Amino acid sequence: MSLVKYAIEKSFFGVCTQLGEAMNISAKSVRLSFVYASFFTLGSPIIFYLVAAFWLNVKKYSQERRTRIWDL
């Protein structure tokens, strides 16, 4: 079951997991908040989710590329 959960998290960029870890709350609560907010505001949190996914991807890429000072 955890393998399936990990595969789903990787396919959805892991935004809710990252936000949950940063705020010390469960990722499930963050996901439910996104779903409820999307229903109440007609989908506007989806824009925030996509921006956060892009930002986390850029952050991950920049951390992987620069491991030493001479790699600049």
FENDA-V521818 format. One record per residue. PSI is psi in degrees with one decimal (none if undefined). OMEGA is omega as a letter, one per 30 degrees, with the letter a starting at -180 (* if undefined). BURIAL is 1 if it has 16 or more other ideal C-beta (glycine too) atoms within 10 Angstrom, else 0. Layout:
psi->(PSI & PSI)
omega->(OMEGA & OMEGA)
burial->(BURIAL & BURIAL)
This chain:
psi->(-38.4 & -28.6 & -40.4 & -43.5 & -42.5 & -41.0 & -40.0 & -41.0 & -41.0 & -33.2 & -21.9 & 26.2 & -10.7 & 23.1 & -47.6 & -37.0 & -44.0 & -43.4 & -40.5 & -41.9 & -37.0 & -33.6 & 4.4 & 43.8 & 166.2 & 149.3 & -29.2 & -40.4 & -39.0 & -42.1 & -45.2 & -38.0 & -41.3 & -42.0 & -47.9 & -43.3 & -35.0 & -38.6 & -41.8 & -30.2 & 16.9 & 38.6 & 5.2 & -28.0 & -16.1 & -35.0 & -45.6 & -41.8 & -44.4 & -39.1 & -43.1 & -39.1 & -42.9 & -45.0 & -41.9 & -35.8 & -42.0 & -42.1 & -44.1 & -41.2 & -41.8 & -32.9 & -31.7 & -36.3 & -37.3 & 95.8 & -27.0 & 164.3 & -29.2 & -7.4 & -5.3 & none)
omega->(a & l & l & l & l & l & l & l & l & a & l & l & l & a & a & l & l & l & l & l & a & a & l & l & a & l & l & l & l & l & l & l & l & a & a & l & l & l & a & a & l & l & a & l & l & l & l & a & a & l & l & l & l & a & l & l & l & l & l & a & a & l & l & a & a & l & l & a & a & l & a & *)
burial->(0 & 0 & 0 & 0 & 0 & 0 & 0 & 0 & 0 & 0 & 0 & 0 & 1 & 1 & 1 & 1 & 1 & 1 & 1 & 1 & 0 & 0 & 0 & 0 & 0 & 0 & 1 & 0 & 0 & 1 & 1 & 0 & 0 & 1 & 0 & 0 & 0 & 0 & 0 & 0 & 0 & 0 & 0 & 0 & 1 & 0 & 0 & 0 & 1 & 0 & 0 & 1 & 0 & 0 & 0 & 1 & 0 & 0 & 0 & 0 & 0 & 0 & 0 & 0 & 0 & 0 & 0 & 0 & 0 & 0 & 0 & 0)
